[in-house]
Amino acid sequence: MITFGQPYFLLVGILALPALYLAITREPNFKKITAFTKALTVLLIAFALASPSLTVSEERSSKDRVVILEDNSRSTEIMHNPNLKFEDIEVERRSIASGNISDLSTGILQNIDNDKTYLLISDLQSSDPLNQVSNRVNQRNSTLNILKPEFDPESAVKIEGPETTYTGAGNTFNVKVSSTEETLPEPQVKLNDEVIEIKETGIKGEWQFTETFNEEGYKTIEASIAS
């Protein structure tokens, strides 16, 4: 659609058309070309002074659309299914991580397009930092929302120490705990089914104990976490 910033100049040019027509018709034949050129020049000047502008209207679909970025890596197996429902919204699903691959940063950056709305469903555990994601989203003029579903608490414990010990020597073992909970549970360690004392090392999630074996033989050391 063409609009005019100064329509009065165009109106003056239109009103001058009858006078210009009479002037052209009264001129001899050899001067009509010159008169017509002058009349056309006047109209073009009036058109230019009217400051025309062209507005292009783009028809868009009224239906909203969201792209769901799904983190299917192994660390998300304990997450509860959010069971999302969308009404009158087109939904596209893309997987950005799976199996043991938890590079969320690369998966997100590769899927951000221009002028789109995204929903990231993830536990946000990534092998690479996510500090570049917000910049990419802003550059593409898109929106990224994050949903971190609830998940069942899960903990793991392991013992690190010498596999072979020597009689009469002190043997130090480290007990390490990892958990999805904010507060780490304290492990329990048994030596041949008897509970032994362990001490915190000052490092979060790590305990330690030292044992001296006075005779040769096989010993069983077990670590567990109360469920």
Secondary structure, 3 states (H helix, E strand, C coil): CEEECCHHHHHHHHHCHHHHHHHHHHCCHHHHHHHHHHHHHHHHHHHHHCCEEECCCCCCCCCEEEEEEEEEEHHHCCECCCCCCCCCEEEEEEEEEEECCCCHHHHHHCCCCCCCEEEEECCCCCCCCCCCHHHHHHHCCCEEEEECCCECCCEEEEEECCCCCCCCCEEEEEEEEEECCCCCCCCEEEECCEEECCEECCCCCEEEEEEECCCCCCCCEEEECCC
